[in-house]
Amino acid sequence: MLNALWLAPIVLWLAHGYSNPESSPLDLLYFGLTALFWIGHRLSSTYLAYCTEAYRPLLREQPIRFVILPLLVTAGCFALFLPADSALPWTREERLIGLAIVDYACVTYHFAAQHFGALSLYRSRADRSSCIQTRRSDRFFALT
């Protein structure tokens, strides 16, 4: 939905003169932008959910979603990463890679759900909000 075409000249400029782009400043740009946007997105969402008055009624109505589930995820991460390599059948590195794969799947579903929401807005503007077949095709399109 957002156009990242402005990155193309920067990428070409940073990779120019290097036979291997991984040894160029391009890697630092990718890491910096990824960390900046990822942390910014996570922190701003957390701030909105827990620190603003607008979400207080939702926090009170859904304590499992906003209190218990985050605590369980945090406890699960500690239980997964704190034990030594010999305590569990996988090394910490393998556990980290497994968790990264699960995170990637969850983030992919999250973005697909956001795209489905945007398609729903357009569907309602086109007076097709009650059409089940269009809704199903939009969901299929967003998930694939």
NORQUIWO-V21636 format. One line per field, one symbol per residue. phi: phi as a letter, one per 20 degrees, with the letter a starting at -180 (. if undefined). burial: b if it has 16 or more other ideal C-beta (glycine too) atoms within 10 Angstrom, else e. A space follows every 10 residues. Layout:
phi=???
burial=???
This chain:
phi=.eedfffgff ffffefndfd ffeefffffg ffffffffff fffffffffd ddffegffff fcfffdcfff fffffffffe dfffgefcfd ffffffffff fffffffffg ffffffffff fffffeldfe efffffffff ffed
burial=eeeeeeeeee eeebbeeeee eeebebeeee eeeeeeeeee eeeeeeeeee eeeeeeeeee eeeeeeeeee eeeeeeeeee eeeeeeeeee eeeebeeeee eeeeeeeeee eeeebbeebb eebeeeeeee eeeebeebbe ebee
